[in-house]
Amino acid sequence: GEERLQMLKSHAELLKPGGIFFISVPNKLNLPYITYKGIMEFLGKWEVEEYPYSPMELSKSLRKVGIKNVDFFGDSFRSSFKWLYFIPAQLEQKININFFTKLSEQNNKKFKKSIFDKYFSYALVAFGKNERD
């Protein structure tokens, strides 16, 4: 809510007029991350205070604080499935197998870009220009 908007405003105020703005936040449209986060919160093991945005929500908030012409890029959507390998990886340690570890390592190799990267990757990176006076 208002606290997130104030944080963005504080960052925007540090920019000179015409300055370029980059911000990276967790993406609330990234299902692997949201699934992992939900499970960990349910188990009481989520220790990070972070508040994911959707691309539309972040774009609207940035416009409110004077950052115009916002666009996005992201990492590989496919690589975000690493969030879902954590839980089986913890189990495989107990039964001494390496299936999920190998799967996770394969997933972390370089991936070709996909149409999902811009709006559904884990890291939602917004950039724009400070149009404030």
Secondary structure in CASP SS format (residue, H / E / C, confidence):
PFRMAT SS
TARGET T0000
AUTHOR 0000-0000-0000
METHOD secondary structure of the structure
MODEL  1
G C 1.00
E H 1.00
E H 1.00
R H 1.00
L H 1.00
Q H 1.00
M H 1.00
L H 1.00
K H 1.00
S H 1.00
H H 1.00
A H 1.00
E H 1.00
L C 1.00
L C 1.00
K C 1.00
P C 1.00
G C 1.00
G C 1.00
I E 1.00
F E 1.00
F E 1.00
I E 1.00
S E 1.00
V E 1.00
P E 1.00
N E 1.00
K C 1.00
L C 1.00
N C 1.00
L H 1.00
P H 1.00
Y H 1.00
I H 1.00
T H 1.00
Y H 1.00
K H 1.00
G H 1.00
I H 1.00
M H 1.00
E H 1.00
F H 1.00
L C 1.00
G C 1.00
K C 1.00
W C 1.00
E C 1.00
V C 1.00
E C 1.00
E C 1.00
Y C 1.00
P C 1.00
Y E 1.00
S C 1.00
P H 1.00
M H 1.00
E H 1.00
L H 1.00
S H 1.00
K H 1.00
S H 1.00
L H 1.00
R H 1.00
K H 1.00
V C 1.00
G C 1.00
I E 1.00
K E 1.00
N E 1.00
V E 1.00
D E 1.00
F E 1.00
F E 1.00
G E 1.00
D C 1.00
S C 1.00
F C 1.00
R H 1.00
S H 1.00
S H 1.00
F H 1.00
K H 1.00
W H 1.00
L H 1.00
Y H 1.00
F H 1.00
I H 1.00
P H 1.00
A H 1.00
Q H 1.00
L H 1.00
E H 1.00
Q H 1.00
K H 1.00
I H 1.00
N C 1.00
I C 1.00
N C 1.00
F H 1.00
F H 1.00
T H 1.00
K H 1.00
L H 1.00
S H 1.00
E H 1.00
Q H 1.00
N H 1.00
N C 1.00
K C 1.00
K C 1.00
F C 1.00
K C 1.00
K C 1.00
S C 1.00
I C 1.00
F C 1.00
D H 1.00
K H 1.00
Y H 1.00
F H 1.00
S C 1.00
Y C 1.00
A E 1.00
L E 1.00
V E 1.00
A E 1.00
F E 1.00
G E 1.00
K E 1.00
N E 1.00
E C 1.00
R C 1.00
D C 1.00
END
